[in-house]
Amino acid sequence: MSDAKRMRTAARLYSVQALFQMEQLDVSADRVRAEFEDHRFGAVYEEGQMEEGDIDLFRKILDDAVNWQAKIDQMVHRALVARWPIDRIDPTLRALFRAAGAELLEGKAPPKVVIVEFVEIARAFFPEGKEAKFVNAILDHMAREAKPGAFAAR
């Protein structure tokens, strides 16, 4: 995996963690952004070194997730078969959907890349569960809504 790809993957993971932290601690995006950039990106701990992340992608996902949260949450709601309200979804998955939704709405990466990346992040958080399949289905639905032209027959 190239350094640039590894940094984009780390930025996506950090954006999910940051959105989760914002919700759980009820803190601002600015505060969480500063913490991640100062203490996580490339930080060295006894357990090892944190991955360096693409700061620009991290900031964009975080900002877009905050700015477009209502729209993203509506997309998630429409994708849920059971029509559960988004607040009933696991908070980690909620953060993941918001980060992925931000990138699907405003990002430059192809939707299929975004889906694959965030499904892998779901597997990292839930290695034993069915969450990765659930995430794949929801993100596929969201991507088709956000960028319908990307899925047109070729």
C-alpha positions in Angstrom: 0.0 0.0 0.0 1.4 3.4 -0.9 2.1 6.0 1.7 -0.6 8.3 0.3 -3.2 5.6 0.4 -2.2 4.6 3.9 -2.5 8.3 5.0 -6.0 8.6 3.4 -7.1 5.4 5.2 -5.8 6.7 8.5 -7.6 10.1 7.9 -10.9 8.2 7.4 -10.4 6.1 10.5 -9.4 9.2 12.6 -12.5 11.1 11.2 -14.8 8.3 12.5 -13.0 8.4 15.9 -13.2 12.2 16.0 -17.0 12.2 15.2 -17.6 9.5 17.8 -15.6 11.6 20.4 -17.5 14.8 19.5 -20.8 13.1 20.1 -19.9 11.2 23.3 -18.1 14.1 25.0 -20.3 16.8 23.5 -17.3 18.8 22.3 -16.7 21.0 19.3 -15.1 19.9 16.0 -12.4 22.5 16.5 -11.4 21.0 19.9 -11.4 17.4 18.6 -9.6 18.4 15.4 -6.8 20.0 17.4 -6.5 17.0 19.7 -6.2 14.5 16.8 -3.7 16.6 14.9 -1.6 17.3 18.0 -1.8 13.9 19.7 -2.8 11.2 17.2 -1.3 11.8 13.8 2.0 10.1 13.9 2.2 10.0 17.7 4.6 7.5 19.3 3.4 5.7 22.4 4.7 2.7 24.4 2.3 0.5 22.4 3.6 1.7 19.1 3.3 4.5 16.6 0.0 5.9 15.4 -0.3 6.1 11.6 0.4 9.5 10.0 -2.8 10.8 8.4 -3.8 13.0 5.5 -4.6 16.1 7.5 -6.5 17.8 4.6 -8.7 14.8 4.1 -9.3 14.5 7.8 -10.3 18.2 8.1 -12.6 18.0 5.0 -14.4 14.9 6.2 -14.8 16.3 9.7 -16.0 19.7 8.5 -18.4 18.3 5.9 -19.8 15.7 8.4 -20.6 18.6 10.7 -21.9 20.9 8.0 -24.0 18.2 6.3 -25.0 16.1 9.3 -28.8 16.6 8.9 -28.7 15.6 5.2 -26.4 12.7 5.9 -28.6 11.5 8.8 -31.6 11.6 6.5 -29.7 9.6 3.9 -28.9 7.0 6.5 -32.5 6.9 7.7 -33.8 6.3 4.1 -31.2 3.5 3.7 -32.4 1.7 6.9 -34.8 -1.1 6.0 -36.4 -1.1 9.5 -36.7 2.7 9.5 -35.0 2.9 12.8 -34.1 6.4 13.8 -30.4 7.1 13.5 -30.1 7.6 17.3 -30.8 3.9 17.8 -27.8 2.9 15.8 -24.5 2.1 17.6 -22.6 5.4 18.1 -19.5 4.0 16.3 -21.6 3.1 13.3 -23.4 6.5 13.4 -20.0 8.2 13.3 -18.8 6.0 10.5 -22.0 6.7 8.4 -21.5 10.5 9.0 -17.9 10.4 7.9 -18.6 8.2 4.9 -21.7 10.3 4.0 -19.6 13.5 4.1 -17.1 12.0 1.7 -19.9 10.6 -0.6 -21.5 14.0 -0.7 -18.5 16.3 -0.9 -15.4 14.2 -1.5 -13.4 13.5 -4.6 -12.9 9.8 -4.2 -15.1 7.4 -6.3 -18.0 6.1 -4.3 -16.8 2.5 -4.5 -13.5 3.5 -3.0 -15.3 5.3 -0.1 -17.5 2.2 0.5 -14.5 -0.2 0.5 -12.5 2.0 2.9 -15.3 2.5 5.4 -16.4 -1.2 5.3 -12.8 -2.0 6.3 -13.0 0.5 9.1 -16.2 -1.2 10.3 -14.3 -4.6 10.2 -11.6 -3.0 12.4 -14.2 -1.9 15.0 -16.4 -5.0 14.8 -14.1 -7.9 13.8 -16.5 -10.6 14.9 -19.9 -9.2 13.9 -22.1 -8.7 10.9 -21.6 -4.9 11.0 -19.4 -4.8 7.9 -22.2 -6.3 5.7 -24.6 -3.8 7.3 -22.3 -0.9 6.6 -21.7 -2.1 3.0 -25.5 -2.2 2.4 -26.2 1.2 3.9 -23.3 2.9 2.2 -24.2 1.4 -1.1 -27.7 2.9 -0.8 -26.3 6.3 0.4 -23.8 6.3 -2.5 -26.5 5.7 -5.1 -28.5 8.6 -3.6 -25.5 11.0 -3.3 -23.9 10.2 -6.7 -26.4 8.4 -8.9 -24.3 8.9 -12.0 -21.4 6.9 -10.6 -23.5 3.8 -10.8 -25.0 4.2 -14.3 -24.8 1.2 -16.5 -21.7 1.3 -18.7 
